[in-house]
Amino acid sequence: MKNHQIHFGLNRGLSTRQPGSSFKPLATIGPGLENKVINASTLFYDTPTSFGNYKPHNDNNSYGGITSIRNAIVHSYNVTEVKLLSIMGLQKSQEFLAKVGIDVDANEAGLSLALGSKSVTPVQMAAGFAMIANKGVYITPTFYTKVEDQDGNTVIEAKQEKTRVMSEENAYIETSILQGPISAQGTAPTFVGYLGNMDVAGKTGTSDAAVDRWFCGFTPYYAAACWYGADDGYNYDGNGDRMSFWGTNPAASIWFPVMKSIQTRLNLETKKFEKPSSIVILKICRVTGKKATDNCKDTYSEIFTKDNEPANCDGHQTLTICKESNKIATEFCKETEEKSFGTVIDTEKNANWSPAQKIEDIPIETCDIHTQAEEIDVPNVVGKDEAIATTLLKNEGFTVKVLKDNDKTKAKGVVLKQSSTKAPKGSEITITVNQYSGPISSENTTGETTTSNTTNTNSTTTNPTTNSTPSTPENTVVS
């Protein structure tokens, strides 16, 4: 921090900073909903994309593939928002921002406007998010209500104007979308449940090189915006060096404790965001983002306004594909994925970027790598009791077939042999079980056969020099 000047007179609430992704709710999602360019289930193809010379990228180069606008906000995908702005047009974003007190030259900013490339103040961001919280009504921010003299006469009074920016229904849908970042999969997972059961919505923001960190959000009671950074973050030492703030969002680490303190000190009752009665709930096909038909297998429920419902799903074919061979999976493929063919999502049909999604050829070949089940070790059950052997084999996922044989040298019920030591799981293992119930014989070293009776009290010895007593298989006559 050498040669760094501390600006005690700087009003940071009115100082402009780049808002990063915290700008998306105001620059793209809000106007997109209000102009019916999107609804909550609209799908985008989130993948490395070029918009002419402009090539935005996602954080950590992590991309979501085909993803809904709701899910894109959960993970803060950048490419999705730039595509939305490209489809909607810069002018509609500029007009929407102007209604919440943010004046920008959208043409100068270009598509990077979607990612917060234009600087704004914390007060502007707080007022913009308060508009969403106030059911779509923007109220001019002020730091006072009125000033009175010593006699109680009003000297000056704040004049706050109210402007309807979004419909109550669209504001609720955006509120619902903004609850996603404060989830286990979102960009602020550390703060899940921080305010107890109080509903909370918001968006994180990070500018280039993490110089500026933001959290802007609201509860059913209050809205606030928090910026965290250095006054001269892009040139903190006068030599062009940046001061970065990586890791857990430090702005959110301030925002949530402040909100919790307010909630505790004012003893605020736990509340949920109020859903307008006119909101429509529909079953949606995950493949197309449209209203599901009876043929759609992968579905979920989503909320809409009555005048901005998606069309019916126009059909697709979904197959289970082996990830290794990229062919139709067999029952033996372990790594698989569900892929749909024969359709291009609506937002990609007139794409002015590259690459655009294309219809993939429907595969006709079956995986030729995984043609049979992988062989595993079969427990060695020779010498074990039939019941124990059968249990061991079944516990490992095999079926058991039992044959009988006679072996005078083994006890009755003992497994004499098994068909395999390696086999695919689920296959049949044949065991041969001794059914001989007579006296047990053992062959001595001179070739003499000794027969003992079952009480082991008497023995009879013969002295053949050329023959021993053979075992007698089931259904075999030995003379």
Secondary structure, 3 states (H helix, E strand, C coil): CCCCCCCCCCCHHHCCECCHHHHHHHHHHHHHHHCCCCCCCCEEEECCCEECCECCCCHHHCCCEEEEHHHHHHHCCHHHHHHHHHHHCHHHHHHHHHHCCCCCCHHHHHHHHHHCCCCECHHHHHHHHHHHHCCCEEECCCCCCEEECCCCCEEEECCCCEEECCCHHHHHHHHHHCCCCCCCCCCCHHHCCCCCCCCCEEEEEECHHHCCEEEEEECCCCEEEEEECCCCCCCCCCCCCCCCCCCCCHHHHHHHHHHHHHHHHCCCCCCCCCCCCCCEEEEEECCCCCECCCCCCCEEEEEECCCCCCCECCCCEEEEEECCCCCECCCCCCCEEEEEECCCCHHHCCCCCECCCCCCCCCCCECCCCCCCCEEECCCCCCCEHHHHHHHHHHCCCEEEEEEECCCCCCCCEEEEECCCEEECCCEEEEEEECCCCCCEEECCCCCEEEECCCCCCEEECCCCCCCCCCCCCCCCCC
